[in-house]
Amino acid sequence: MKNIFVSTPALSVLGKLFREYRLRPKAALLFDSTTEKLFQKKITQELKHQAIEFKTFTVKSGEKSKSLRTAESLYSAFLKEGIDRSYTLIACGGGVVGDLGGFVAASYMRGLPLIQMPTTLLGMVDSAIGGKTAVNLAEGKNLIGFFYEPSFTLIEPEFLKTLEARDIVSGCAEILKYALILDAPFLTFLESHFEKLLKLTPPYTHQAIRRSAQLKSRVVRLDLKETLGIRAKLNFGHTFAHAIETIGNYSGLRHGEAVLVGMLCATYLSDKTMGMKSREIKRIEAMVSRFTLPKSILTRDFLNQSPEALIAAMQSDKKKSGKQLRFVLLSKIGSAKLSESQIPFKDVSKAIDKAKQFLS
């Protein structure tokens, strides 16, 4: 975690980090309409105090901003404001701003230095770490993008106090993912302190963020561009989740909420194909049941959808090999791998039906 900093107050070290990473004291600040209202004044005051020149840019909040059209509008705005390669792009927001900002930084003038400054729990433990950047197409999520690592990621847990409950749930789902795929003792920690995490109680929140960041960083170091099958483990539940998000037109279940549902589906598929022990499946079910999901949206985007519709929406998944869908599966808690053999659609369908039954 040499370039990931978790601290409070985090903004006070920005100037020091600019110097340490040999970045010129010039920044293009990217917000969405929500983070602009919440954090722009505080961040810009600190930049002024630390003699860092800046210009600010804002996109609309929401997944629909993660598009080629929005990226193109930012390129034009950057050119108009004189942004060149002496500037560092600071992406201040959740997964949308982080992914979009990283995409723009990777492509504008063949690359600007990038700082990720996540403001959501999901961003802090997942999307701002690992150098994946992307925008969506109508056909699917994250289909156009780059592997582009930030100079550093600056995490301020105090930012989380502005979040809605659903955003905290989304982040906790990704935290749970790390325990399920990489670290069985971490699951014991989550089982003991889950309600404290939902309430953002220190030091438990800081500990969960740090451990999640450590686990993801370790995997990314081994397989930055996902060529060895190691990094693919991080997509546990995501083949299902991205299908749910596509059906909801990216405006239904939030990403972490969809991942939680997807992990439950993947757990039942693991039971069928990997022979997971029933006691481990019950532990996962018990954790999932402690999450609160919006019932009306869950019903529309998942419970009322046929397995066939969900499987059809999976066809744009990046992990496909030809026509073969590939899933990240568990042999046991803390041990995941990417499926290499064809899994019959009937087994996928049964896993979806079993998850629907559990969540109904």
N, C-alpha and C positions, 0 to 999 in steps of 0.2 A: 504493500500500500504506500510506496514511496511518493506517489504523486496524488494521493487522496488524503485530504485534511478534514478531520471532524473536530470542530472546536466551537466554543462559545466565549466571547463574541468572535465570529469568524472574519467579519469584514475588516477588522483592525489589522489583519496580517496581509491584506491584499497587496499593499505597496511593497512589503518585504518579499512576497512571492513573485511579484513582477520582476524585481531585481534579481532574485535567486534564479529564475528561469530565463533571464536575459530577454525579457519582453520590453519593448519600448512603451513609455508611459502614455499610451493612446488606446482607447477602447471604444468599440461599437457595442453598445448595450442592447440586447434583444429581450423584450418583454412580450407577454401577451396582455390583453386588456385587463385581466385580473391582477397579474403580478405587477403591472405598472402602477395600479392604484395602491397596492399593498407595500411595495418595496422600493419603487423608484426614488422617492425622496431620500430614504435612508441610505441607499447605495450611492446615489450621486453626491450626497453630502460627504460621504467617506472618500469617494474618489477625488473630490475637490480638496479635501483635507490632506490627501496623500499626493497631491499634485499630478494626478493622472487625468489627462485630457479625455473627454468622452463625447459621444453623440448617441442619442437614443432612438430606437426603432421599436414599433409595436405592431403585433398582429392580433387578430381576433382570437379570443379564447376558444378552445375546442378542437377536436380531432380533425375537423374539416380544413383547418389551417395547415395541416401537414400534407401539403400538396405541391406539385410542380408550379402551379399558378402562383401560390404564395411565395415560393422561393424566387420565382422570376420577378415578382414585385419588389422583393428585398434587394435583388441585384440592381434593379433600376434605382431604388432609393439610395443604396450605397454609392453608386456612381454619381448621383446628383449631389450627395453630401461630401464627396471627395474621399471616401473610404478607400484606402490602398493597403498594400501588404505591410505597412508599418503599424497597422491597427491590429489589436487582438479582439476577437469576438467573444463577448461574455454572454452566455445563454442563461438567463435567469427565469426559471419556471419549472414546470413539470415535464412529463415525458414528451409532450408535443413540442414545446419550445426547445428542449434539449435535443430531440431528434432533428427538428427543422434547423435549429442553429448549427448543429454539427454538419448537416448536409450542406448548408450554405457556406460555412467556413471551409469545408473540404473542396468546394467547387469554385468559389468566387476567386478570380484572379489566380487560379490553380492552387489556392490554399492560404487561408489566414490562420495564425495561431488561435487556439480555442481554449476557453475556460468554461467548464461546466459549473453552474451554481444552482443546483436543484433546490426547489422550494416545496416539493411534495415528498412524502415518504417513499412512494414508488420510485421517484427519480433518484432519491438518495441511496436506495439499496439496489437499484437495478439499472434503469435506463441511462443514467448519467455516468455509469461505470462500464468500461469495456470497449469504447470506441466504435460502437455501431451507430450509424446515422442513417436516416431513411425518410422518405415521404411515401404516401399511399397512392395507389391508383384505384379507380372504381372497381377493378377486378379483384383487389385484395390489398392487404395491409403490408407496409414496409417492403414493397417490391422494387423500389428504386433507391439505391443508397450506396454508402461507402463504409469501409473500415477506416476510421480516422480518429486517432487518439487525441484527447485534449492535452495541453501542457500540464494542467492539473485540474482536479475537481475539488471544490471548496464546499463543505457541507456544514450548514448552520442549523442545528436541530431546533433552535428557537423559532425558525420560520414555520415550523409545523403547527404552531398554535393558531395559525390563520385557517387551517384546513377544516372542511366539512367532515362529518363522521364517515361518509362514504369514501372519501379520499384516504382516510386512515385505514379503513378496511382494505382498500385496494393495495396499499403498501404492505400491510400485514400478510396479505396473501402471497406476495412475492417473498417475504421473509420466511413464511412457512415452506415455500418451494425449496429454499436452500437447505433447510433441515431435512426435507424428504429425499433430496437427491444426493446430498453430500455429507451430512453431519447429523447422525442419529442423536448424539448427546444434546445438540442444539434443540431438537424437538422436545426433549425433556425440559429444557429451559423455557421454551414457549408454552408448554403445557402448564408449567408452574406460574408463569407471569403474564399470561395472555391478556387478561383484563387490565393489567397495569400498562401494557403496551398500547391498548386501545385508548387509554386515558393520557398517554404520552408522559408517563411518570418516570422521572429520572431516578436512578441511573439506568433503568431497564431499557428505555428507548435508545439511549446512547450505545449500550452494549449490543443490542440487536442490530443497530445500524452498522456498527463497527464489524461485527461478526459476519453479517451478510456481505459487506463490502470486501472483507478479507477473502471469503469463500469465492465470490465472483472473480476477484482479481487473480486468485490462484489459478482458476480455470482459464481465464483469458490469457494469462502469461503462457500457458502450455499450448494454446491453440487460438491465436489471435483471430485468424481469418476463417475459422471453422472448417479447416481442411482435414483434420485428423479424427473428427467425430467426437472429440472431447468436449468442445464448447457446446455442441448440440444438446448436451445434457441440460443446459440452462433453459431449454425450450420445453421442459416437462409441462404438460397440460396445454401448451400453446397451439398445437395443431387444432384441438377442439376450440380453444378460446378465440383464435382468429376467425374461425368459421362463425362463431356466435356473434363476434363483433361485425363481421361482414353482413350477416343477416340483419343486424340492428342498424346498419348503415352508419356505424361508428358513433351513434348517438343514443345507444341503449345502455347495456351494462358497461361500466367502466372497465378499463383493461384488467386491473387486478381482480375485479369481481368475476370477469369472464375467465381469467386464469384459475381462480378458485374452482369454478364449475368444471373447467377443463381438466384440472388435476384430479378431481373426483372421477371423471370419466376415464382418465388414463390409469387411475388406481384400479378400477374395475377391469379395464383391459389388461392390466398387469396380472390381475388375479387369474384371468383366463389363459394368458399366454406365458406367464413367468412363474406361476404357482406361488404367489405371495401367501404368506401365512395369514389365517383369518384374524388372529389377534392384532397383527399389524394393520390390516385393513380397518379394523374397528377403531384403532387409535387415530387413523386418518379421518374416518367418519366423525369421530368425536370432536376433532379439531375443527372440521368443516362446519359442524353444527353450532359452533360457538361464534361463527360469523353471521352478521345480519346482512341479508341481501334484499334489494327492493323487489317485493313480490310481484308487482304488476309488470315490471320490466322483465324480470326473470321468466314470468309466464309467457309473455309475448315473444321473447327472443330465444327461449330454450324449451320450456315445458310444453308449449303449444307447437313446437316445430317437430316435424317428423325426422327420424334418423336419416332418411334419404336426403332431406333438404340440407341437413348439417353436413353430411358426407359430400354432397355436391359442392357446398361452399368451401370444403377443404381442398378442392382440386387446384387452387392457386398457391397452396402451401409451398414455401421455399425448400422444405426438406424432402419434397417428392423426388423419387428416382424414376424417371420415365412416367408411367402411369401408376406407379406404386406409391401409396401413402406410407410414410415412415413415422413412427411414433417413439417418443422417449418413454421408456417403461421402467418400472422398479422391480428388481429381484427381491429387495427388502428395503426397509427404511434406511436411507443413507447411501444407497447404491443404485445408480441409474445407468441405463445405456440406450443407445439408439437402435431401434429394431432394424435388422438387415433383411429379414425375410418378409415375404408378402403376408400380411395379416388379412384374413378374409373379412369382407365387408359385414358379413353376418355377425362376426365377433365384435366389430366396432359398433354395430347397431345395438347389440345386446348391452354393451357397456353404457351407451347413451341412455337406453331405456332404464337401466338399473340406477343411473345417476338421477334421472328424472323422477323415478319412484322415491328415491331417498330425499330429494329436495321438495317434493310435493307436499 
